[in-house]
């Protein structure tokens, strides 16, 4: 759980004002609590598997369940694309799980999905997505996945950055100023 907390703190620092957060992944209190600590007014957690969500929520402690009653956390059992298309806007959209090797698991790393995210971001909103990566450089199959995901995001966002590391990240937004990870590529 501590590694989840570290990830969530990092994700929250990548948005200038993460007031409205959409977390696409598991309803994990170790991810949600740090987002609230960073000032999130609302955290919407989206997962399309009702049985998985029910089983995970059953493991929450009493204090963790209080988050659900706070009015700041909402668990939505639905496809994330439908939530993004509902008209709400988010300051930070987090795609927790990396691109998969099946069509179902890869649906959150397509150009169409990234266009949907871009339409659901606030003016200064940022997308942060997990990306499997080696510590230093992409090569082999990982390079092909990273290149494909980057190309899809690059088609939907004016500014995109991939950061390799133990847990790689793709960070995207409407401008380079929104992505606090360096600016070695000029805007289009």
C-alpha positions in Angstrom: 0.0 0.0 0.0 2.8 2.5 0.7 3.9 2.3 -3.0 0.3 3.1 -4.0 0.4 6.2 -1.8 3.7 7.3 -3.3 2.2 6.9 -6.8 -0.9 8.9 -5.9 1.2 11.7 -4.4 3.3 11.8 -7.6 0.2 11.9 -9.8 -1.4 14.7 -7.8 1.7 16.8 -8.1 1.5 16.6 -11.9 -1.6 18.7 -12.0 -1.5 22.4 -11.0 -4.8 22.2 -9.1 -6.2 18.7 -8.8 -9.6 19.7 -7.5 -11.7 17.2 -9.6 -10.0 13.9 -10.1 -11.1 10.9 -12.2 -9.2 7.7 -11.3 -9.7 4.9 -13.8 -8.8 1.7 -12.0 -9.3 0.0 -8.7 -11.1 1.6 -5.7 -8.0 1.5 -3.6 -8.0 3.7 -0.4 -4.2 3.9 -0.6 -4.6 5.8 -3.9 -7.7 7.9 -2.9 -6.5 9.2 0.5 -3.4 11.0 -0.9 -5.4 12.6 -3.7 -7.8 14.0 -1.0 -4.7 15.2 0.9 -3.6 17.1 -2.1 -6.8 19.1 -2.0 -9.1 17.1 -4.3 -12.6 18.3 -3.8 -13.9 15.1 -5.5 -12.4 11.8 -6.6 -14.4 9.7 -8.9 -13.2 6.1 -9.2 -14.3 4.3 -12.3 -14.2 0.5 -12.8 -16.4 -1.4 -15.1 -16.4 -4.7 -13.1 -19.2 -4.7 -10.5 -18.1 -7.9 -8.8 -14.5 -6.7 -8.4 -15.6 -3.4 -7.1 -17.9 -5.1 -4.5 -15.2 -7.4 -3.4 -12.6 -4.7 -3.0 -15.0 -2.4 -1.1 -15.7 -5.3 1.3 -12.0 -5.2 2.3 -12.1 -1.5 3.3 -11.8 -0.7 6.9 -14.5 1.3 8.7 -12.3 4.5 8.5 -11.7 3.9 4.8 -15.5 3.5 4.3 -16.0 7.0 5.8 -14.4 8.4 2.7 -17.4 7.2 0.7 -19.8 9.1 3.1 -17.7 12.3 2.9 -19.3 13.4 -0.4 -15.8 13.7 -1.9 -15.4 10.2 -3.1 -17.6 8.4 -5.6 -17.3 4.9 -6.9 -18.8 4.5 -10.4 -19.2 1.1 -12.0 -19.2 2.0 -15.6 -16.9 2.2 -18.6 -14.6 5.2 -18.2 -15.3 6.4 -21.7 -19.0 6.8 -20.8 -18.1 8.8 -17.7 -15.7 11.0 -19.7 -18.4 11.7 -22.2 -21.0 12.6 -19.6 -20.2 16.4 -19.6 -18.2 16.6 -16.4 -14.7 18.0 -16.5 -11.7 16.9 -14.5 -8.4 18.6 -13.5 -6.6 15.2 -13.3 -7.4 12.0 -15.1 -5.4 9.0 -13.9 -5.3 5.7 -15.9 -4.0 3.4 -13.2 -3.4 0.2 -15.1 -0.9 0.1 -18.0 -1.9 -0.9 -21.5 -2.7 -4.6 -21.7 -2.1 -7.3 -24.3 -5.8 -7.9 -25.0 -8.3 -5.6 -26.8 -10.3 -5.2 -23.7 -7.3 -4.1 -21.5 -5.9 -1.9 -24.3 -9.0 0.1 -24.8 -7.7 2.9 -22.5 -4.6 3.4 -24.7 -6.2 4.2 -28.0 -6.4 7.5 -29.9 -10.2 7.5 -29.5 -9.8 7.1 -25.7 -7.3 9.9 -25.5 -9.5 12.2 -27.5 -12.3 11.3 -25.0 -10.0 12.2 -22.1 -9.0 15.5 -23.8 -12.6 16.4 -24.1 -13.2 15.6 -20.4 -10.3 17.7 -19.1 -10.7 21.2 -17.6 -8.8 24.0 -19.2 -5.7 23.2 -17.2 -6.4 19.5 -16.8 -3.7 16.8 -17.1 -3.8 13.1 -18.0 -1.5 10.7 -16.2 -1.4 7.1 -17.4 0.7 4.2 -16.2 3.0 2.8 -18.8 5.1 -0.4 -18.4 8.7 0.6 -18.8 12.3 -0.3 -18.0 14.3 1.9 -15.6 16.3 3.7 -18.3 15.2 3.2 -21.9 12.5 1.5 -23.9 13.5 -1.5 -26.1 11.9 -4.5 -27.7 8.2 -5.1 -27.1 8.1 -2.4 -24.5 9.4 0.1 -27.0 6.6 -0.9 -29.5 3.9 -0.5 -26.8 5.3 2.8 -25.7 5.6 4.1 -29.2 2.0 3.1 -30.0 0.6 4.6 -26.9 2.6 7.8 -27.4 1.4 8.1 -31.0 -2.2 7.7 -29.9 -1.9 10.3 -27.1 0.1 12.7 -29.4 -2.8 12.6 -31.9 -5.2 13.8 -29.2 -3.1 16.2 -27.1 -0.8 19.1 -28.0 1.7 18.2 -25.3 2.7 14.6 -24.4 5.6 13.3 -22.4 6.7 9.7 -21.5 8.8 9.2 -18.5 10.6 5.9 -18.2 11.3 4.5 -14.7 10.3 1.6 -12.5 6.7 2.7 -13.2 6.6 4.6 -16.4 4.2 7.4 -16.9 2.6 9.1 -19.9 1.6 12.7 -19.0 -0.4 14.8 -21.4 -2.2 18.1 -21.5 -3.3 21.0 -23.6 0.0 22.9 -23.3 3.6 22.2 -22.4 3.3 24.5 -19.4 0.8 22.1 -17.9 3.3 19.2 -17.9 6.0 19.9 -15.2 8.5 17.4 -16.5 10.8 19.4 -18.7 10.3 20.9 -22.2 12.8 19.4 -24.6 10.2 19.2 -27.4 8.7 22.3 -28.9 4.9 22.7 -29.2 3.4 21.9 -32.6 
